[in-house]
């Protein structure tokens, strides 16, 4: 199997490369060496590889910046995926698009499954939803994987790294209580994505670890995993931060379609969190 992965050096993309290679696939990874917003370049490079699957894990993750200047976010998160969809049409292969809980408004009051109606509130979420729908409207075979609160070994930043760095450098933290979701380990979920793609059961999936918590609770759990329980954490709300992008306040993702298709649930997020924090402290990555 020949798999092309865009965003291959990112936090999730790098683990997808590893997971598919472990599964026996021949993987071609692109990151900044392939500008997915360049239609001519994408059409030149992708079909010539004759892929059996293309995964778009590339994204502009600056949700706050997108509210202040939408075009850079839309160019990557929608137009870039549009170009990859057209390349998949030319190559005759399916595309797997990595989406987000930001397609929901977070007002349901319980976890969102794949049958709930999206209602994104910010530019980032609107671009993700538009890409989901564009992918499904043009390709006969496609996957969409919505995930959230990612942490993994690659990538410059994530919430776990930020909490530990700020705890070490500032000695105290302020963390919001009014955002609830599911922390998700990129290594765990990359293997889930691989297994779904290899079985050929096309469609929309929510793909996260099990469990849920608030950002405040997660920060306390991160500090506990590091043995830094003495670091004080002040509970605040998002309104205190005055950020441009509205976050979904309650958006855990129910992995209903994975269960319906017979896939086992991913482990509780606290298990990979402890492993990840130990790795961060031992490796000098902080």
Buried (B, 14 or more C-beta within 10 A) or exposed (E): EBBBBBBBBBBBBBBBBBBBBEBEBEBBBBBEEBBBBBBEEBBEBBBEBEBBBBBBBBBBBBBBBBBEEBEEBBBBBBBBBBBBBBBBBEBEBBBBBBBBBBBBBBEBEEBBBBEBEBBBBBBBBBBBBBBBEBBBEBBEBBBBBBBBBBBBBBBEEBBBBBBBEBBEEEEEBBBBBBBBBBBBBBBBBBBBBBBBBBEEBBBBBBBBBBBBBBBBBBBBBBBBBBEBEEBEBEBBEBEEEEEEBBBBBBBBBBBBBBEEEEBEEBEEBBBBBBEBBEEBBEEEEB
